[in-house]
């Protein structure tokens, strides 16, 4: 059976995004990324007299080469290729073209960077900064309770920032020791709460109205605290804690949660479940973080490292190979 008449680029993109939203429960951010990647590809194809629906493998390869000339990071180029493969797989599945031309392209080689490190002591200082916020007015008392609840929940659960700020009011019942979280792809998981997080949540619930949809409701379009505003709150806490705000973000605290668990012997499968990772290979990066931290500890403190450091300096001064 021959494929149906190819749709226009706009129509093909709309069909694809509708499918991703309806069948894959793709988040608004994911849909926006697909739209951006494929719209950029369409502009390139238009200059060559092709459309999204009719593009051939050699043209897609030329586009990937074009991205490379823009000094684009390999990880970003890999994301573009992933968008193409999923889009053309959709067209093929729907009978809108006979093949998936993106399958013939090689994935850019990427090295997954290790997450930024935040020590347990630095994390404790960050949390303490929330508790030290002023309480001179009702407004400040409320802001302090919210900041404490946010940081305690984030470090106790390792939620993605979008999951945290968008928590429904009923995600945890009074006196409950778990959160019910709906993550990527609509997958639901239960995440245990630490005692400090449970207390912080109880204190914050005083300010959450019975008619509120979200735990951290706000007046904006989303109806809840935005990711950007929470990032600002964290950076303000970082300054108060004497930490560089450039090092602190919701994702860094999520990494701290996972790294500190693995450092203390937590089962990797349990960490995977709490983080909401579909594949354990994503979680395994934290074992690399722990090993890197151990190596740094030895390099900094073991006497033999200091002796070798002196030897290297002498060799450098004599301009001889080491």
Steps between C-alpha positions, in 0.01 A plus 500: 500500500651834391514782754235770499564840341762680712347772718641851513772569754261693724241223486754222562645685799155567645402133466824389665467738795135404550603134516781569747264695726209257483673161487835564670387764752795717394548805721463855360879539522557181300248604237662843474842337448365275222331797333819709518727224364271403215417860405873571467537190283204609284661840435816324379300261279297784347820658370570172321152458356395223738247468782496320831289225345715445190856548635755235405783356710776690317324831563458417869869410510582838344291667770689321776826615338358852495427478873857388558634810323301712744725369780199332657568273796493130411226443756279763335563354154410157640171642625425638151562156351277339762220743408539409132496127565186517709325730250576282198413183689159658562455583130600146406266344757212715376564399138603853403835386364658162429822534700674676787792689340637610838576138589789508253679783679773443757442635846750771606744361755433649839648457843244542776647758741504419868243698698618803699588401852350641818636355823273398789641790701425751224149359464449537874608865479255559216213352701605692814481824301130435441436455871690826567274709276342801679163469677418866564163498323226256403621517142856412599381216723304354207795542258730330751263204540478460123877519452559243775240265354643530149862435596417223748278322247754537222790359701284227660349377173725606210198604295545667164435872540191481277364218719564695820349836407204328333412268789121475539362590842389139551841348411547426871238461770541637852752298706595298191861388466489481118437724201307384196684642199397495135819519298613479139262319269227514764671229706397509865734416785506517880792680663565477878532816709761569766379625839625857433320501164183368660510772768569769241209377288268503803605856584446615142155340468368768738534744209347275231128562451254214460405632156858512373595260221875512568709469812703806398225703337578832330316760296684438173376324189615158621312539828803397703847623590719512188829320461671832441370651822606196702848521345515863616400397853777237505761748381396748769544224757840420351616857550373496859683170557828635364486279190550609141153541346646389166548154650146464632187399310208264564672240283821524703304430820332203324849372416605551863206289616601211274875529555471509879272196498743299285795613712324361806433161342147540365385237251530638145162355401333683789670825398387442141140462613508812718655709222246373249763377252359261241844343442746414777791600274394861561526444876838329473669834436481559875733208563750681277449818703575314821813340354620837371447652844695218667787548255506875567507429874806276458673746265452784746590321823725200437870572571615322186297746288683789665838336442420445132380855471844622616668267253288628211594859583870415492460324167318799354782731609755283319274497193522122485216256419335348806 
